């Protein structure tokens, strides 16, 4: 069960990371990356960051791994938290799955109309 505090901290981290990506991170591998969700553990010490990218996903993940300590340090200066969580980045495949489901539904509709 996710607590209200976890939701608030996740939302704050997502906002701040999005802002940092837009304004402070100059890594070209992250130019087309978007933070889609943040899942934080009950102890608020570990955050799993889900990202979507329009470019090469492997290169984007290398970019996030390289920028993780910088992003964590920046979060620490921006947020009033006792502990700044460790950041772990993961690709978010939900958009791809959604597109695939849409494609399958369209095919089913076309088959019914034929």
One Martini backbone bead per residue (centre of mass of N, CA, C, O) as a GRO file, in nm:
protein
  114
    1UNK     BB    1   0.096   0.037   0.023
    2UNK     BB    2   0.047   0.370  -0.052
    3UNK     BB    3   0.131   0.657   0.074
    4UNK     BB    4   0.097   0.989   0.089
    5UNK     BB    5   0.399   1.051   0.117
    6UNK     BB    6   0.494   0.889  -0.127
    7UNK     BB    7   0.331   1.048  -0.335
    8UNK     BB    8   0.454   1.327  -0.274
    9UNK     BB    9   0.752   1.255  -0.320
   10UNK     BB   10   0.721   1.146  -0.606
   11UNK     BB   11   0.612   1.407  -0.729
   12UNK     BB   12   0.851   1.588  -0.658
   13UNK     BB   13   1.068   1.427  -0.805
   14UNK     BB   14   0.944   1.443  -1.086
   15UNK     BB   15   0.947   1.749  -1.115
   16UNK     BB   16   1.253   1.797  -1.063
   17UNK     BB   17   1.367   1.609  -1.282
   18UNK     BB   18   1.232   1.747  -1.519
   19UNK     BB   19   1.367   2.020  -1.472
   20UNK     BB   20   1.661   1.923  -1.486
   21UNK     BB   21   1.651   1.810  -1.775
   22UNK     BB   22   1.576   2.085  -1.907
   23UNK     BB   23   1.808   2.289  -1.754
   24UNK     BB   24   2.090   2.107  -1.652
   25UNK     BB   25   2.105   1.885  -1.867
   26UNK     BB   26   2.358   1.821  -2.140
   27UNK     BB   27   2.291   1.541  -2.236
   28UNK     BB   28   2.212   1.413  -2.547
   29UNK     BB   29   2.082   1.136  -2.448
   30UNK     BB   30   1.841   1.323  -2.283
   31UNK     BB   31   1.667   1.504  -2.479
   32UNK     BB   32   1.419   1.261  -2.521
   33UNK     BB   33   1.345   1.250  -2.216
   34UNK     BB   34   1.101   1.105  -1.980
   35UNK     BB   35   0.925   1.131  -1.687
   36UNK     BB   36   0.663   0.904  -1.592
   37UNK     BB   37   0.773   0.782  -1.306
   38UNK     BB   38   0.757   0.737  -0.939
   39UNK     BB   39   0.895   0.490  -0.717
   40UNK     BB   40   0.869   0.461  -0.366
   41UNK     BB   41   0.967   0.358  -0.083
   42UNK     BB   42   0.870   0.334   0.248
   43UNK     BB   43   1.163   0.468   0.343
   44UNK     BB   44   1.262   0.685   0.118
   45UNK     BB   45   1.557   0.553  -0.018
   46UNK     BB   46   1.407   0.447  -0.288
   47UNK     BB   47   1.407   0.516  -0.645
   48UNK     BB   48   1.197   0.453  -0.922
   49UNK     BB   49   1.263   0.548  -1.255
   50UNK     BB   50   1.053   0.621  -1.519
   51UNK     BB   51   1.136   0.607  -1.871
   52UNK     BB   52   1.113   0.792  -2.175
   53UNK     BB   53   1.217   0.749  -2.526
   54UNK     BB   54   1.298   0.850  -2.865
   55UNK     BB   55   1.554   0.722  -2.874
   56UNK     BB   56   1.809   0.548  -2.756
   57UNK     BB   57   1.771   0.351  -2.484
   58UNK     BB   58   2.062   0.268  -2.411
   59UNK     BB   59   2.183   0.554  -2.411
   60UNK     BB   60   1.991   0.675  -2.202
   61UNK     BB   61   2.072   0.486  -1.968
   62UNK     BB   62   2.365   0.576  -1.963
   63UNK     BB   63   2.298   0.871  -1.900
   64UNK     BB   64   2.153   0.817  -1.630
   65UNK     BB   65   2.386   0.676  -1.487
   66UNK     BB   66   2.578   0.923  -1.513
   67UNK     BB   67   2.356   1.138  -1.371
   68UNK     BB   68   2.261   1.034  -1.088
   69UNK     BB   69   2.443   1.193  -0.885
   70UNK     BB   70   2.364   1.473  -0.978
   71UNK     BB   71   2.057   1.447  -0.934
   72UNK     BB   72   2.071   1.381  -0.633
   73UNK     BB   73   2.216   1.639  -0.544
   74UNK     BB   74   1.999   1.835  -0.652
   75UNK     BB   75   1.766   1.726  -0.484
   76UNK     BB   76   1.896   1.792  -0.208
   77UNK     BB   77   1.885   2.111  -0.263
   78UNK     BB   78   1.557   2.124  -0.327
   79UNK     BB   79   1.485   1.921  -0.095
   80UNK     BB   80   1.319   1.856   0.225
   81UNK     BB   81   1.503   1.587   0.314
   82UNK     BB   82   1.653   1.361   0.504
   83UNK     BB   83   1.654   1.165   0.251
   84UNK     BB   84   1.806   1.089  -0.040
   85UNK     BB   85   1.734   0.896  -0.281
   86UNK     BB   86   1.802   0.640  -0.460
   87UNK     BB   87   1.863   0.615  -0.810
   88UNK     BB   88   1.658   0.425  -1.042
   89UNK     BB   89   1.661   0.338  -1.381
   90UNK     BB   90   1.378   0.284  -1.611
   91UNK     BB   91   1.208   0.154  -1.856
   92UNK     BB   92   0.907   0.250  -2.020
   93UNK     BB   93   0.666   0.021  -2.178
   94UNK     BB   94   0.365   0.130  -2.185
   95UNK     BB   95   0.349   0.275  -2.460
   96UNK     BB   96   0.406   0.028  -2.636
   97UNK     BB   97   0.169  -0.143  -2.531
   98UNK     BB   98  -0.053   0.058  -2.610
   99UNK     BB   99   0.004   0.057  -2.914
  100UNK     BB  100  -0.039  -0.247  -2.954
  101UNK     BB  101  -0.332  -0.255  -2.859
  102UNK     BB  102  -0.440  -0.056  -3.068
  103UNK     BB  103  -0.361  -0.227  -3.312
  104UNK     BB  104  -0.529  -0.477  -3.240
  105UNK     BB  105  -0.806  -0.334  -3.230
  106UNK     BB  106  -0.803  -0.241  -3.526
  107UNK     BB  107  -0.785  -0.524  -3.650
  108UNK     BB  108  -1.047  -0.630  -3.534
  109UNK     BB  109  -1.232  -0.417  -3.662
  110UNK     BB  110  -1.156  -0.482  -3.956
  111UNK     BB  111  -1.248  -0.783  -3.946
  112UNK     BB  112  -1.550  -0.717  -3.883
  113UNK     BB  113  -1.595  -0.531  -4.148
  114UNK     BB  114  -1.519  -0.771  -4.368
   0.00000   0.00000   0.00000
